[in-house]
Amino acid sequence: MHFERLVEIIKKRRETLQVTQEMLADISGVGLRTLKAFESGKGNPTAETLTKLANALGLELTFKVKLKE
């Protein structure tokens, strides 16, 4: 999945649940500045940050790793 699509899904879910960025930052333990950067398509969130956001929003996040030799 492309990063832009991931941003769109998380932002839409937050809005559907009527959760503000401030509330999500508090619930998830992710910094507000980090969350705002993520939702604006900037920054480079870690897998841990993405997992925290997904969990707080009741979403399931799975990672697919592709290795090349």
C-alpha positions as a Markdown table, in Angstrom:
| # | Residue | x | y | z |
|---|---|---|---|---|
| 1 | Met | 0.0 | 0.0 | 0.0 |
| 2 | His | 1.3 | 3.4 | -0.8 |
| 3 | Phe | 2.0 | 5.9 | 2.0 |
| 4 | Glu | -0.6 | 8.3 | 0.7 |
| 5 | Arg | -3.3 | 5.7 | 0.9 |
| 6 | Leu | -2.3 | 4.8 | 4.5 |
| 7 | Val | -2.5 | 8.5 | 5.5 |
| 8 | Glu | -6.0 | 8.7 | 3.8 |
| 9 | Ile | -7.3 | 5.6 | 5.6 |
| 10 | Ile | -6.1 | 6.7 | 9.1 |
| 11 | Lys | -7.3 | 10.3 | 8.7 |
| 12 | Lys | -10.7 | 9.2 | 7.4 |
| 13 | Arg | -11.2 | 6.7 | 10.2 |
| 14 | Arg | -10.3 | 9.4 | 12.8 |
| 15 | Glu | -12.8 | 11.8 | 11.2 |
| 16 | Thr | -15.5 | 9.1 | 11.0 |
| 17 | Leu | -15.1 | 8.5 | 14.7 |
| 18 | Gln | -15.2 | 12.2 | 15.3 |
| 19 | Val | -11.8 | 12.1 | 17.1 |
| 20 | Thr | -9.7 | 15.3 | 16.9 |
| 21 | Gln | -6.0 | 15.1 | 16.2 |
| 22 | Glu | -5.4 | 16.2 | 19.8 |
| 23 | Met | -7.6 | 13.4 | 21.1 |
| 24 | Leu | -5.9 | 10.8 | 18.9 |
| 25 | Ala | -2.5 | 11.9 | 20.0 |
| 26 | Asp | -3.5 | 11.5 | 23.6 |
| 27 | Ile | -5.2 | 8.2 | 23.1 |
| 28 | Ser | -2.4 | 6.7 | 21.0 |
| 29 | Gly | 0.6 | 8.1 | 22.8 |
| 30 | Val | 1.8 | 9.6 | 19.5 |
| 31 | Gly | 3.0 | 13.2 | 19.7 |
| 32 | Leu | 0.6 | 15.8 | 18.2 |
| 33 | Arg | 3.4 | 17.2 | 16.0 |
| 34 | Thr | 4.1 | 13.7 | 14.7 |
| 35 | Leu | 0.5 | 13.1 | 14.0 |
| 36 | Lys | 0.0 | 16.4 | 12.2 |
| 37 | Ala | 3.1 | 15.8 | 10.0 |
| 38 | Phe | 1.8 | 12.3 | 9.2 |
| 39 | Glu | -1.7 | 13.5 | 8.2 |
| 40 | Ser | -0.2 | 16.2 | 6.0 |
| 41 | Gly | 1.8 | 13.5 | 4.2 |
| 42 | Lys | 5.1 | 14.6 | 5.7 |
| 43 | Gly | 7.4 | 13.0 | 8.1 |
| 44 | Asn | 8.5 | 9.4 | 8.2 |
| 45 | Pro | 6.5 | 7.5 | 10.9 |
| 46 | Thr | 8.0 | 4.4 | 12.3 |
| 47 | Ala | 6.2 | 1.0 | 12.3 |
| 48 | Glu | 5.6 | 1.6 | 16.1 |
| 49 | Thr | 3.9 | 4.9 | 15.4 |
| 50 | Leu | 1.7 | 3.5 | 12.7 |
| 51 | Thr | 0.7 | 0.6 | 15.0 |
| 52 | Lys | -0.2 | 2.9 | 17.8 |
| 53 | Leu | -2.4 | 5.0 | 15.6 |
| 54 | Ala | -4.1 | 2.0 | 14.0 |
| 55 | Asn | -4.7 | 0.4 | 17.4 |
| 56 | Ala | -6.2 | 3.6 | 18.8 |
| 57 | Leu | -8.6 | 3.8 | 15.9 |
| 58 | Gly | -9.6 | 0.1 | 16.0 |
| 59 | Leu | -7.8 | -0.7 | 12.7 |
| 60 | Glu | -5.6 | -3.7 | 12.0 |
| 61 | Leu | -2.2 | -3.0 | 10.5 |
| 62 | Thr | -0.1 | -5.7 | 8.9 |
| 63 | Phe | 3.3 | -5.3 | 7.4 |
| 64 | Lys | 4.7 | -7.0 | 4.3 |
| 65 | Val | 8.4 | -7.1 | 4.0 |
| 66 | Lys | 10.0 | -7.8 | 0.6 |
| 67 | Leu | 13.7 | -8.6 | 0.6 |
| 68 | Lys | 16.0 | -8.6 | -2.4 |
| 69 | Glu | 19.4 | -10.2 | -2.7 |
